[in-house]
Amino acid sequence: MARATELDYMNLLNKILTFEPSNWVRRFILISFLPLTALVLAIDSQQLVTTYGIDGQPFADVFIISYFLLLLFGLSPEQRLMALIFVPFAALGECIFSLLFGLYIYRLEMVPLYVPFGHGVLFSMGLLVAELSCIRQREQQLKPAFITIFCLLFSGAILLLHDSLSAIFGLVFLWVLRRKGYQSLYFIMGLLVLFVELVGTHWGCWAWTPHPFGLQWLHATNPPVGAFACYVLADLGVIKLARKCQPLLGLTTSNRATVLPTT
């Protein structure tokens, strides 16, 4: 009986994961991600509370969770599995880095419900952008431009802003890039995360601690330019875990052109 129930659950999960993606949903997500992300963070902003006395976080929760569910319809089965894994993975990471280590503090001093789902959206957006034909066909030409941009970002953060935390993050990011052959996906993820960090800290949704771990020699700007290094590490973990789960769920790589990063 227990074995039959387990098989029923596995079959149900397989059906949820393996339906064909919707092209119009993919296009909508690609077009809407940047403006809607800025809008949602503005809704959860400290400025909205201060000026109008409105706590918009419940609205942000509903919006992002709904957006994440819609997003699933635009992903390939492999990407869908990664997005679903990323949500609890991100929730755990938020508890560790925000609540335990205090690297950054959210406006209400707790992790908003929308944040783990937002991480899933952000990760999926990176996959969708990286698999665009204009990116895949020009990946070799784009690599020098990406490397130059990130060298300038880290150099400016370290030399001009004295952001020593980003110096550490930069070494982590370099390790990931070298390990992954400087795949465009990780540069794209870095830029997307930096956009979200800049908008979120601007609106006061969260703030980074100036001296992480209480170490006076360790300085972080708000946000640290290299904050995305933690994110790409999470990407590696989720991608590897999804790869291991695919055979168990009966998933195989689809025939469509899909970016599935190497592990």
NORWOVEN-V284504 format. One record per residue. N is the residue number from 1. RES is the residue in one letter. SS is DSSP state (@ for helix, = for strand, . for the rest). PSI is psi in radians with two decimals (999 if undefined). Layout:
BEGIN
{{N;RES;SS;PSI} {N;RES;SS;PSI}}
END
This chain:
BEGIN
{{1;M;.;-0.81} {2;A;@;-0.66} {3;R;@;-0.71} {4;A;@;-0.72} {5;T;@;-0.72} {6;E;@;-0.73} {7;L;@;-0.65} {8;D;@;-0.77} {9;Y;@;-0.73} {10;M;@;-0.71} {11;N;@;-0.71} {12;L;@;-0.78} {13;L;@;-0.68} {14;N;@;-0.71} {15;K;@;-0.69} {16;I;@;-0.64} {17;L;@;-0.45} {18;T;@;0.08} {19;F;.;2.66} {20;E;.;2.45} {21;P;.;2.66} {22;S;.;2.18} {23;N;@;-0.61} {24;W;@;-0.56} {25;V;@;-0.73} {26;R;@;-0.81} {27;R;@;-0.72} {28;F;@;-0.78} {29;I;@;-0.78} {30;L;@;-0.68} {31;I;@;-0.65} {32;S;@;-0.25} {33;F;@;-0.92} {34;L;@;-0.93} {35;P;@;-0.66} {36;L;@;-0.58} {37;T;@;-0.80} {38;A;@;-0.68} {39;L;@;-0.79} {40;V;@;-0.73} {41;L;@;-0.58} {42;A;@;-0.63} {43;I;@;-0.59} {44;D;.;0.22} {45;S;.;2.69} {46;Q;@;-0.58} {47;Q;@;-0.64} {48;L;@;-0.67} {49;V;@;-0.80} {50;T;@;-0.75} {51;T;@;-0.75} {52;Y;@;-0.09} {53;G;.;0.42} {54;I;.;2.17} {55;D;.;1.82} {56;G;.;0.07} {57;Q;@;-0.73} {58;P;@;-0.64} {59;F;@;-0.69} {60;A;@;-0.69} {61;D;@;-0.89} {62;V;@;-0.73} {63;F;@;-0.86} {64;I;@;-0.69} {65;I;@;-0.72} {66;S;@;-0.71} {67;Y;@;-0.70} {68;F;@;-0.78} {69;L;@;-0.69} {70;L;@;-0.72} {71;L;@;-0.65} {72;L;@;-0.53} {73;F;.;-0.24} {74;G;.;0.01} {75;L;.;2.65} {76;S;.;2.83} {77;P;@;-0.72} {78;E;@;-0.77} {79;Q;@;-0.64} {80;R;@;-0.75} {81;L;@;-0.77} {82;M;@;-0.74} {83;A;@;-0.73} {84;L;@;-0.65} {85;I;@;-0.60} {86;F;@;-0.53} {87;V;@;-0.99} {88;P;@;-0.56} {89;F;@;-0.77} {90;A;@;-0.67} {91;A;@;-0.74} {92;L;@;-0.77} {93;G;@;-0.69} {94;E;@;-0.71} {95;C;@;-0.66} {96;I;@;-0.93} {97;F;@;-0.55} {98;S;@;-0.99} {99;L;@;-0.66} {100;L;@;-0.97} {101;F;.;-0.39} {102;G;.;0.54} {103;L;.;-0.57} {104;Y;=;2.67} {105;I;=;2.28} {106;Y;=;2.82} {107;R;.;-0.75} {108;L;.;0.24} {109;E;.;0.47} {110;M;.;2.79} {111;V;.;2.06} {112;P;.;2.61} {113;L;@;-0.59} {114;Y;@;-0.30} {115;V;@;-0.89} {116;P;@;-0.67} {117;F;@;-0.62} {118;G;@;-0.63} {119;H;@;-0.71} {120;G;@;-0.69} {121;V;@;-0.80} {122;L;@;-0.79} {123;F;@;-0.80} {124;S;@;-0.65} {125;M;@;-0.72} {126;G;@;-0.73} {127;L;@;-0.75} {128;L;@;-0.72} {129;V;@;-0.75} {130;A;@;-0.42} {131;E;.;0.02} {132;L;.;2.47} {133;S;@;-0.61} {134;C;@;-0.43} {135;I;@;-0.84} {136;R;@;-0.68} {137;Q;.;-0.33} {138;R;.;0.40} {139;E;@;-0.77} {140;Q;@;-0.65} {141;Q;@;-0.52} {142;L;@;-0.45} {143;K;@;-0.84} {144;P;@;-0.64} {145;A;@;-0.77} {146;F;@;-0.80} {147;I;@;-0.73} {148;T;@;-0.79} {149;I;@;-0.81} {150;F;@;-0.56} {151;C;@;-0.73} {152;L;@;-0.72} {153;L;@;-0.86} {154;F;@;-0.66} {155;S;@;-0.77} {156;G;@;-0.74} {157;A;@;-0.73} {158;I;@;-0.82} {159;L;@;-0.67} {160;L;.;-0.67} {161;L;.;-0.08} {162;H;.;0.71} {163;D;.;1.52} {164;S;@;-0.46} {165;L;@;-0.67} {166;S;@;-0.47} {167;A;@;-0.72} {168;I;@;-0.78} {169;F;@;-0.63} {170;G;@;-0.69} {171;L;@;-0.68} {172;V;@;-0.78} {173;F;@;-0.70} {174;L;@;-0.70} {175;W;@;-0.76} {176;V;@;-0.80} {177;L;@;-0.79} {178;R;@;-0.69} {179;R;@;-0.55} {180;K;.;0.25} {181;G;.;0.52} {182;Y;.;0.77} {183;Q;.;2.47} {184;S;@;-0.54} {185;L;@;-0.75} {186;Y;@;-0.54} {187;F;@;-0.75} {188;I;@;-0.77} {189;M;@;-0.75} {190;G;@;-0.77} {191;L;@;-0.70} {192;L;@;-0.77} {193;V;@;-0.71} {194;L;@;-0.69} {195;F;@;-0.84} {196;V;@;-0.71} {197;E;@;-0.77} {198;L;@;-0.75} {199;V;@;-0.78} {200;G;@;-0.73} {201;T;@;-0.56} {202;H;@;-0.74} {203;W;.;-0.03} {204;G;.;0.38} {205;C;.;-0.56} {206;W;=;2.88} {207;A;=;2.44} {208;W;=;2.51} {209;T;.;2.26} {210;P;.;-0.65} {211;H;.;1.55} {212;P;@;2.48} {213;F;@;0.26} {214;G;@;0.27} {215;L;.;2.03} {216;Q;.;-0.48} {217;W;.;-0.24} {218;L;.;1.99} {219;H;.;2.43} {220;A;.;2.34} {221;T;.;3.02} {222;N;.;1.61} {223;P;.;2.87} {224;P;.;2.40} {225;V;@;-0.62} {226;G;@;0.29} {227;A;@;-0.46} {228;F;@;-0.23} {229;A;@;-0.69} {230;C;@;-0.63} {231;Y;@;-0.76} {232;V;@;-0.47} {233;L;@;-0.72} {234;A;@;-0.66} {235;D;@;-0.80} {236;L;@;-0.78} {237;G;@;-0.76} {238;V;@;-0.75} {239;I;@;-0.75} {240;K;@;-0.75} {241;L;@;-0.72} {242;A;@;-0.67} {243;R;@;-0.68} {244;K;@;-0.54} {245;C;@;-0.43} {246;Q;@;-0.87} {247;P;@;-0.61} {248;L;@;-0.53} {249;L;.;0.03} {250;G;.;0.40} {251;L;.;2.39} {252;T;.;2.74} {253;T;.;2.25} {254;S;.;2.92} {255;N;.;-0.35} {256;R;.;2.73} {257;A;.;1.85} {258;T;.;2.35} {259;V;.;1.97} {260;L;.;1.70} {261;P;.;2.57} {262;T;.;2.69} {263;T;.;999}}
END
